[in-house]
């Protein structure tokens, strides 16, 4: 146990959380064993100094700062090798967890030891870049699902039309039924990605102010298809058993709607990407994150 001129990181994180726009909650995480720190690495969504530090430096503790409304969780640590600065990055949002090593992840930022200035940097610089990255990744995930499903759909249609496999082997009626169910199973599993991400992307779309005002009807159909699938998914997860054939038959109209109008959604989503926020006014007085009084390191 030793003392430091830094404040307890939990106090510093709480000062930061209080000055961020919205509702944020700060808490402290302790990584007493290096393996605990290593276990955290794959969950950090960062292409900057914070991600590198967690892989190469010993970081025995950190603070998380969580948006209690939107669920965004930021990671706040003392900057290794520096007496005053902090680093702030983020965890990947729900549904995008497998983003380890993502070169398109938001880049962590260095924060000064003053809560007002630090909050301004987070609100004006970091959060907009984080939100842009989340939007891009969600849009990209849906585009990938639509592309792979459309490709498999084309292959399935060609098999049905020819009555043969792609290697020209004749296809029996039983085999055709099995191939159809396999295709529908794959489509259902892929479409769950659309169900996960589309609602938050459709909501900010404003066709009337986009280059394609006529897209409103298609977006309404797409939103309805997602809503129908959410109802089906809730039944599958929480209700009684739903046979796979019934599930596939009920899900297919929604999938087909997205195959037909998905490109309309993608162009609207891309033009509705979040932009930089207006600068956050700095609260007065500016409170320091670091103080002269010693603090325990035994946290």
N, C-alpha and C positions, 0 to 999 in steps of 0.2 A: 504494500500500500504506500502510495506517495501522493504528494499534493501538487497542484498545478495552478497557474494563474488563470486558467480557463474556468468558466462556470461549468457546473454540471450540465452535460449536453441536453438533458431533458428540459432544463429551464430555458436554455437557448432555443430549443425547438419550439417550446410553448410560446416564447416571445415572437418567434417567426410566425407560428400558426395564427396568433391573435391578429396579426397585421395583414394576413392574406385575405383577398376578397372571398366572401362565402363563409362556409362553416368548416373549420379544420380542427382535427384532434391530433395531439402529439403524444407519442409514447416512446419508451426506451427499450431497445433490444440489446441483450448481452450475449456475446459469443465467447464464453470462457474457454472453450476448446476450439482450436483451429479448424476442426472438422465442421463445426457449426457454421463458421464463416464460409467454408468451402461449399457446404450444402446450399448456401444462399446464392452463390454466384450464378447458377443457371437462371434464376428468377429475375435478375437485374437486367433491365432493358436499357442499355446505354452503349453509346459508341465513343465515349469520351474518357476523361481521367478517372471518374468514379469506378467504372467497370474494370479498368486496368488496375486500379488500386486494390480492389477486392481480390484480384487474382495474384497480386505480387507483394502486397504489404499486409502486415498483421494489423487487423482492425478489431479490437476486442469488444467494441460496443458502437452502437449507432442509434439514431432516432428515426422513427417513421412519422410522417405528417400526412394524415389521411383526410381527404375531402369526404365528409360524412354524408353528403348528398349524392355526389357522382361516383364515389368509390375510388377516385384516383389516389394512389399511395406513393408518396415521395420518400426517398431515402436521404438522410441528412447525417453527414459524418464530419469529424474533424479532419482537415486536409493533412495527409501524412507528410511529415517533414516541415510543416509550417506551424508557427506559433499561434497565429490568429485566424487564418482563413478556414472556411468550411467548404465541403463539396455537397452538391445536391443533384440527385438524379431520380430515377423512378423505377418501379416495378412494372412489368407489362400488365395491361388491363386484362380483366376476365375475358376469356375467349381467345386471347392472343398470347397465351403463356409461353408457347414454344418459339421464343424469339431470341434465344441465346446466340450471341455472336452476330446479330443482325447489323449489317453496316448502315442500314437506313434508320436505326434507332435514334431517338433524340440524344443530343450531346449534353452531358452533365455540365453544370456551371460552377464556377468558384464564387462563393459568397463572402462578403466582408463581415466583420464582427459587429455589425450594427443592424438591429432588427428592421428598422424602416427601410434602409437601403437594400437589405437582403430581400425583404418582401417585394420591393419594387422590381428587383432583378428577376425574381421568380415569376411575378405576375406579368411583367412586360416582356420578358425574354424567354424564360424556360417553359412556362405553361402553354404559350401559343405554339412553340415548336413541338412540344409533346402532343398537343391536340391535333396538330397537322399530321404528325407521324401516325397517331392512332387512326385518324380518318383515312390516310393513305393505305395503311395496312388492312383496315376493314374492307375498303373498296377493292384492294388487290385480292383479298381472300375470296370475295364474292365473284370477281372476274375469273379467278382460277377455277372455281367450282362450276360456273356457267360454261366455261370453255371445255372442261373435261367432260361434263355431262352432255354437252352438245355433240362432242366428238363421239362419245359412246352411243349416243342416240342415233347418230348417222350410221354408225357401224351396225347397230341392231336393225335399223330400217332396211339396210342393204341386205342383211341376212334374211329378214322376213320376205323381202321382195324376190330374192333369188331362190329361197328354199335351201340354201347351202351355207355351210360355214365359209369363212374367208379362205380356207384351203381347198374349197370346192367340194368338200365332203357333203353328201346329201344329208338333209336335216329332217328327222322324223317329227311327227306332231308332238310327241312327248319331249323330245329334245328342244323343240321350239318353245314349248311352255316353260321348260326349265331355264332356257336362255333369257326369256322374257322376265321371269321372276328374278333372275340374277341381276339383270339390268335395272329393274325397278328397285331392288334392294340397294344396289350401289347408288342409285339416284337419291333415294331416301336419306341414306347416311350422309351423302355430300350436301344435300339440301339443308341439313341441320345447321351448317355454317351460315347459310343465307338467313335462316331464322334467328340465329344468334346476333348477326351484325346489321341486318337491313333496317330494323326499326329505328336505330339511332342515326342512320344515314338518310332515311327517307324524311324524317321529321324536319330537318333544316332546309330541305329542297324547296325552292320557290320558282316553279316553272314560269309563272307570270312575269318574273323579272329576269328570266334566263333567255338565251337566244331561241328557245323552243317552247313558247307558251302553250302550244298544243299538247305538251307532254303530261299535262295534269291528269287527263283521263287514264293514261297508262300507269302513272304512279299510283292512282287510286286502285286500279286493278291489282297492281303488285302488292300494295299494302294489304288489301283484302285477302290475297292469296297467303301472305305471311300470317295474318291473323287466323285464317282457317287452319293453317298448319300448326300454329301454337295451340289451338284448341285440341287438335288431334294428338299432339305430343303430350299435352297434359293428361289426356285420356289414356295414352299408352303408358305413361310413367306412373300415374296416380290412380287410374281406374282399374277395371277388370282387364283380363287378357284380351288383346286385340290381335287376331291372327295376322300373320305377315301379309297374306294375300289381300285381306280387307284393308289393312293399313296402307299398302302400296296403291290399291285402287283409289282410296280416298285422298292420298297425297298427290297422285299424278296430275290432276287438274292444276294444282298450285305450281308444281314443277314445270308443267307445260306453259303456264302463263309466264313464268320467269324466263324460260327458254325463248319465248316469243318476244317479250318486251324488255328483257334484261339489259340490252344495250342502251335503251332509253334511260333506264335507271342509272347506269354507269356514267353517262354523259352529264346527267343532272347532278349526281353525287360529286363528280369531279369539279363542276363549277360552283358547288356550294361548300367547298373545302373551307375550314375556318381560316380567318386571317388574323393578323396581329391585333392584339387588343390595344385600346388607348392606354397611355402610361398611367400607372397607379399613382395618385398623389401621395407623397411621402408624409406620413404622420409626424407631427411635431409634439414633443421633442423626439429626436432620434435616439432610441435606447440601444446601448451596446449589448451585443451578444456575449462579449467577453468582459469580465470584470477583474478588478485588482485583487479581490479577496480570494484566498485559496479555497479549493474545493476537493472533496474526496475523489479519488480514482477508484474506489472500491465498488463502483457501480457496474 
